[in-house]
Amino acid sequence: MAYAFDPELAPWIAMLPNLEFTDIAELRGADEMMSEHMPRYDPPVPVSIRDVVVPGSPDVPVRVYAPEEQDGPLPGMVFIHGGGFILGSAAMFDSDATRIAAEVGAVVVSVDYRLAPENPFPAGLDDCYAALVWTAKSATELGIDPDRLAVGGDSAGGGLAAAVALLARDRGGPELCFQYLGIPELDDRLNTPSMQAYHDTPLWHRPAAEFSWDCYLGGPGIRGTEDVSPYAAPARAEDLSGLPPAFVNVCQFDPLRDEGIAYAQRLAQANVPTELVLYPGTFHGAGMIAAAQITKRITTDQLAALRRAFAA
């Protein structure tokens, strides 16, 4: 299928890996290799980075990023990395977390949650929620203003962030001031027009989504059934009222596009302050092509949304 990709992105597409979503070991090897070749972010201000293990069942490793120069309590963000619930680590997303700490002026707690298929739902979500609870309880020690605590992530991290926001609401805390949902993976039913149409888009496509959800939910035959929890697939949540303000972004040629748009629309309908941005000519993971103007816009918009949320 032909796609009208942004002219600055198009020349790079042939150089992107064509991942086969069938063998988890091969996928992780290719993902790590791709991560090693990504440019590293050089922060404009010193950022301290330390690894901590926080209480959970089992305990959860997190990586804490903080500007070294602090003038009073800072906003805090629990950051959840992407990877389709099956790939990635906090270390592989160092640049993303460091950028938020440096350019927003926030303490970022990045969660090294358990991955599927070895640890299917709710393992990863439990880890992310445990990290949020620890962050809120440790706000004074971390130098965080407890009234300015957010959750966010991209792709599967965006889906997990949405689920953490639902859990925090339904369990009576911790209180969140914002949720950043970047190109979020939200719906196991795979029935949106974009999910049905995009079988061959770069990096992420319908076959990848099918494999991802089968791993996350515990095996084939579960996705799309009535047995799937809305905490696994937040698009299934019937009531979105009472959730924190949201920023949602989506890419035009991404199978996840329409579920992100639908979730943002439902948040707005539930009177949740919500901002939605659709980036034309982009695909899932286009952000790794850092030199393109459209990619720079994605990053600028993310940081600006966080600054606005924390200022409010």
C-alpha positions in Angstrom: 0.0 0.0 0.0 1.3 3.5 -0.9 1.5 6.1 1.9 2.0 9.9 1.6 4.8 10.1 4.2 6.3 13.4 5.1 9.0 14.2 2.6 11.7 14.4 5.3 10.7 11.0 6.7 10.3 9.1 3.4 14.0 8.7 2.6 14.7 7.0 5.9 12.0 4.4 5.8 14.0 1.9 3.7 16.7 2.0 6.4 14.4 1.1 9.2 14.4 -2.6 10.4 11.6 -4.8 9.1 10.8 -6.6 12.3 9.1 -10.0 12.2 6.6 -10.2 15.1 6.8 -13.9 15.5 9.9 -14.7 17.6 10.3 -12.8 20.9 14.0 -13.4 21.3 14.8 -12.2 17.7 12.6 -9.2 18.3 14.4 -8.2 21.5 17.8 -8.7 19.8 16.8 -6.4 16.9 15.3 -3.9 19.3 18.4 -3.7 21.4 20.6 -3.3 18.2 18.4 -0.5 17.0 18.5 1.2 20.3 22.3 1.1 20.4 22.4 3.1 17.1 20.1 5.8 18.3 21.7 9.2 19.0 21.9 10.0 22.7 20.4 13.2 24.1 22.8 15.7 25.6 21.0 17.7 28.3 21.5 21.5 28.4 21.7 21.3 32.2 23.1 18.6 34.5 20.7 15.8 35.3 21.4 13.2 38.0 20.4 9.6 37.3 20.1 6.8 39.9 18.6 3.4 40.0 16.2 2.5 42.9 14.2 -0.6 43.7 10.7 0.3 45.0 8.3 -1.9 47.0 6.0 -4.1 45.0 5.0 -7.7 44.5 7.7 -8.3 43.4 9.8 -5.2 44.0 10.1 -2.9 41.0 13.3 -1.3 39.5 13.0 2.3 38.6 15.4 4.9 37.3 15.1 8.4 38.8 16.1 11.5 36.8 16.3 14.9 38.4 17.9 18.3 37.5 20.9 18.7 39.7 20.0 22.4 40.5 16.6 22.6 42.2 14.9 25.6 43.6 12.1 24.1 45.7 9.9 21.1 44.9 9.6 20.2 41.3 6.8 18.5 39.3 7.1 14.8 39.1 6.3 12.3 36.3 6.1 8.6 36.3 7.4 7.7 32.8 6.5 4.4 31.2 8.5 3.2 28.2 7.1 1.8 25.0 7.7 -1.5 23.3 4.4 -3.2 22.7 4.3 -4.6 26.2 7.1 -7.0 25.1 10.2 -4.9 24.4 12.3 -2.1 25.9 13.6 -1.1 29.3 14.1 2.1 31.3 17.8 2.2 30.1 16.8 2.1 26.4 14.6 5.2 27.0 17.2 7.2 28.9 17.1 10.0 26.3 13.3 10.5 26.6 13.4 10.6 30.4 16.5 12.8 30.6 14.9 15.3 28.1 11.8 15.7 30.2 13.9 16.2 33.4 16.2 18.7 31.8 13.8 20.7 29.6 10.6 20.6 31.7 12.4 20.8 35.0 10.8 17.7 36.5 11.8 14.7 38.5 11.1 11.7 36.3 10.6 8.1 37.6 11.1 5.7 34.7 9.6 2.2 35.4 11.4 -1.0 34.4 8.2 -3.0 34.4 8.0 -6.7 33.7 7.5 -7.6 30.1 5.1 -10.1 28.4 4.9 -12.9 27.4 6.8 -14.1 30.4 4.8 -11.7 32.6 1.4 -11.1 31.1 -1.2 -8.6 32.3 -1.5 -7.5 35.0 2.2 -7.8 35.9 3.5 -4.8 34.0 0.6 -2.6 35.1 1.0 -3.6 38.7 4.7 -2.5 38.5 3.7 0.8 37.0 1.1 1.5 39.7 3.5 0.4 42.4 6.0 2.9 41.1 3.4 5.7 41.1 2.4 4.9 44.8 6.1 4.9 45.8 6.7 8.2 43.9 3.8 9.9 45.7 4.8 8.5 49.1 8.4 9.6 48.5 7.6 13.0 47.1 9.5 14.9 49.9 12.6 12.8 49.6 12.5 13.1 45.8 11.9 16.8 45.8 8.5 16.5 44.1 5.5 18.8 44.6 2.8 16.2 45.3 0.2 18.4 43.7 2.1 18.3 40.4 2.4 14.5 39.8 1.8 13.2 36.3 2.0 9.9 34.4 2.9 9.3 30.8 4.4 7.3 28.1 4.5 6.5 24.4 2.9 3.5 22.5 2.4 0.6 25.0 3.7 3.1 27.6 0.9 5.4 26.7 -1.6 2.6 27.1 -0.1 1.7 30.5 -0.2 5.3 31.5 -3.9 5.5 30.7 -4.5 2.3 32.7 -2.5 3.7 35.7 -4.7 6.8 35.6 -7.8 4.6 35.7 -6.4 2.6 38.6 -5.4 5.7 40.5 -8.9 7.1 40.1 -10.6 3.8 41.1 -8.4 3.1 44.0 -8.6 6.6 45.4 -5.1 7.8 44.6 -2.4 8.8 44.2 -3.8 12.0 42.8 -2.6 12.9 39.3 -2.6 16.3 37.7 -2.0 15.1 34.1 -1.7 12.1 31.8 0.5 12.2 28.7 -0.7 9.5 26.2 1.7 9.4 23.2 0.6 7.3 20.2 -1.1 5.0 22.8 -1.9 1.3 22.5 -5.3 1.1 24.1 -7.6 -1.4 22.4 -7.2 -5.2 22.0 -10.3 -5.5 19.7 -8.3 -4.2 16.7 -11.5 -3.1 14.9 -10.8 0.6 14.1 -10.4 1.7 10.4 -6.7 2.4 10.8 -6.0 -0.9 12.5 -7.9 -2.8 9.7 -6.1 -0.8 7.0 -2.5 -0.7 8.0 -0.9 -4.1 7.6 2.5 -3.0 6.2 3.3 0.4 7.8 6.9 0.9 9.1 7.8 -0.5 12.5 4.2 -1.0 13.7 1.3 -2.6 11.8 -1.6 -4.9 12.4 0.4 -8.1 12.6 2.6 -6.5 15.3 -0.5 -5.4 17.2 -1.9 -8.9 17.1 1.3 -10.4 18.4 1.6 -7.7 21.1 -1.8 -8.2 22.5 -1.6 -12.0 22.4 1.6 -11.8 24.5 0.2 -9.2 26.9 -3.1 -10.9 27.5 -1.6 -14.4 28.1 -1.9 -16.1 24.7 -3.9 -16.4 21.6 -7.7 -16.5 21.7 -8.2 -13.8 24.5 -8.0 -10.5 22.6 -11.3 -9.3 21.4 -13.3 -11.4 23.9 -15.4 -10.2 26.8 -12.8 -11.4 29.3 -10.4 -8.5 28.7 -10.2 -6.0 31.6 -10.4 -2.3 30.9 -7.2 -2.0 32.9 -5.5 -4.0 30.2 -7.2 -2.2 27.3 -8.3 1.2 28.6 -10.5 1.8 25.5 -12.9 -0.7 27.1 -13.5 1.5 30.1 -17.1 2.6 30.2 -16.6 5.6 32.4 -13.8 8.1 31.8 -15.0 10.8 34.1 -12.9 12.0 36.9 -9.6 11.3 35.1 -6.8 13.8 35.0 -6.4 16.3 32.1 -4.8 14.6 29.1 -2.6 15.3 26.1 -3.0 12.6 23.3 -1.0 12.5 20.1 -1.3 10.2 17.1 0.4 9.6 13.8 -1.4 9.6 10.5 -0.2 6.2 9.2 -0.3 4.3 12.4 -2.7 1.5 13.1 -3.1 2.9 16.6 -4.3 6.3 15.2 -8.0 5.8 15.5 -8.1 4.2 19.0 -6.1 7.2 20.2 -8.5 9.7 18.6 -11.5 7.8 19.9 -10.1 7.8 23.5 -9.3 11.5 23.4 -12.8 12.2 22.1 -14.4 10.1 24.9 -12.2 11.9 27.5 -13.5 15.2 26.2 -17.1 13.9 26.3 -16.5 12.9 29.9 -15.5 16.6 30.7 -11.9 15.7 31.0 -9.7 18.6 29.7 -8.1 17.0 26.7 -5.8 18.1 23.9 -5.4 15.9 20.8 -2.8 16.4 18.0 -2.6 14.4 14.8 0.7 14.6 12.9 0.3 14.3 9.1 2.6 12.1 7.1 4.0 10.3 10.1 4.1 6.6 11.2 4.5 4.9 14.5 8.0 5.4 15.7 8.7 8.3 13.4 10.2 10.1 16.4 13.5 8.2 16.0 14.2 10.3 12.9 15.2 13.2 15.0 16.3 15.6 12.2 12.9 15.9 10.6 10.9 19.0 11.3 7.7 17.0 12.0 9.6 15.0 14.6 10.9 18.1 16.2 7.3 19.3 16.4 6.3 16.1 18.2 9.0 16.6 20.8 8.3 20.3 21.2 4.5 19.7 21.7 5.1 17.0 24.3 7.4 19.2 26.4 5.1 22.2 26.0 2.1 20.1 27.1 3.9 19.0 30.2 5.0 22.5 31.1 1.5 23.8 30.7 0.1 21.0 32.9 2.7 21.6 35.6 2.3 25.4 35.5 -1.5 24.9 36.0 
